[in-house]
Amino acid sequence: MLLSIIIPCYNEKDTIRKIINKINDTNILGYKKEIIVIDDNSTDGSSLILDEILNDNKISKLIKNDKNYGKGFSIRKGIEFSSGDIILIQDADLEYDPADYNKLLEPIKEGYADVVYGSRFLGSSKVRVLYYWHSLGNYFLTLLSNMLTNINLTDMEVCYKAFKSSILKDINLKENRFGFEPEVTAKISKIKNLRIYEVSINYYGRKYSDGKKITWKDGFSAIRCIFIYNLFKW
């Protein structure tokens, strides 16, 4: 089977080459892989690095946005250009470790899951200790999302999500920024008989001084998305 790994990238010149090397060095059991990077109009030199990486055949496809649209928009572009049986979302920094790919993919590979979320809060994994209020915000957003979706996730906002391609391609996604997470969660919760699993993952969080981009404004946007996509038909 073919695994499509979608990487939205905006101003990650210090990490983008490292994460792609990690992905290429990861042995994904039972899968071939295509790596699709969407450069969201980076201004820090990431674009030139990605050109080099493409020329070295370390990624399969490079899509360049004509302006900075956001993570959600970039993921949609990646989905559009993907050809794999499974789609997995990967950030362009080093917070998430491709060594967890096999754990994420196993429930789908073994035939008992259609969607798998990673979780930084399930335990039995390494998680860097960082911002208390940021963690509390994640807990709150997951709780609010669970109340309206009626699914018992522990980490709705996690980056690592794997989907059967046929499912994700059939969802009409709209959010351009970090609203992708609550939007896709709301929409998969409405698909009948969909089998959703969670697995624990490692998390090497970074500080804002290291380039972390999500802010409190995105938290309020996530609340908006939770209500809109759960209570209304979009």
HUBELGI-V182443 format. One record per pair of residues at least 12 apart in sequence whose C-alpha atoms are under 7 Angstrom apart, sorted by the first residue. I is the first residue (numbers start at 1). GAP is how many residues later the second one is. Records with the same first field share a line. If there is no record, write none. Layout:
# HUBELGI-V182443
I: GAP / GAP
This chain:
# HUBELGI-V182443
1: 29 / 30 / 31 / 84
2: 29 / 30 / 31 / 82 / 83 / 84
3: 28 / 29 / 30 / 31 / 81 / 82 / 83 / 84
4: 29 / 30 / 31 / 78 / 79 / 80 / 82 / 83 / 84
5: 29 / 30 / 31 / 82 / 83 / 84 / 85
6: 29 / 30 / 31 / 69 / 72 / 82 / 83 / 84
7: 29 / 30 / 31 / 82 / 83 / 84 / 85
8: 29 / 30 / 31 / 32 / 63 / 66 / 67 / 83 / 84
9: 28 / 29 / 30 / 31 / 83
10: 29 / 30 / 31 / 32
11: 31 / 32 / 33 / 35
12: 34 / 80 / 81
13: 31 / 32 / 33
15: 77 / 78 / 79
16: 76 / 77
19: 73 / 74 / 75
22: 76
23: 75
26: 72 / 73
28: 73 / 74
29: 73
34: 26
35: 24 / 25 / 26
36: 23 / 24 / 25 / 26 / 42
37: 24 / 25 / 26
38: 24 / 25 / 26 / 36 / 40
39: 24 / 25 / 26
40: 24 / 25 / 27 / 28 / 29 / 30 / 34
41: 23 / 24 / 25 / 26 / 27
69: 107
70: 106 / 107
71: 105 / 106 / 107
72: 103 / 104 / 105 / 106 / 107 / 108
73: 102 / 103 / 104
79: 90
84: 81
85: 79 / 80
86: 76 / 77 / 78 / 79
87: 75 / 76 / 77 / 78
88: 72 / 73 / 74 / 75
89: 70 / 71 / 72 / 73
90: 69 / 70
91: 68
94: 110
95: 108 / 109 / 110 / 111
96: 106 / 107 / 108
97: 105
100: 101
104: 12 / 14 / 58 / 95
113: 82 / 83 / 84
114: 49 / 50 / 80 / 81 / 82
115: 47 / 48 / 49 / 80 / 81 / 82
116: 45 / 46 / 47 / 80 / 81 / 82
117: 43 / 44 / 45 / 80 / 81 / 82
118: 40 / 42 / 43 / 80 / 81 / 82 / 83
119: 35 / 36 / 39 / 79 / 80 / 81 / 82
120: 35 / 80 / 81 / 82 / 83
121: 33 / 34
122: 78
123: 77
124: 76
125: 75 / 76 / 77
126: 76 / 77
127: 75 / 76 / 77
128: 75 / 76 / 77
138: 19
141: 82
142: 12 / 13 / 14
145: 81
148: 82
149: 37 / 40 / 81
156: 25 / 26
157: 24
178: 40
179: 42 / 43 / 46
182: 40 / 43 / 44
183: 42 / 43 / 46
186: 43 / 44
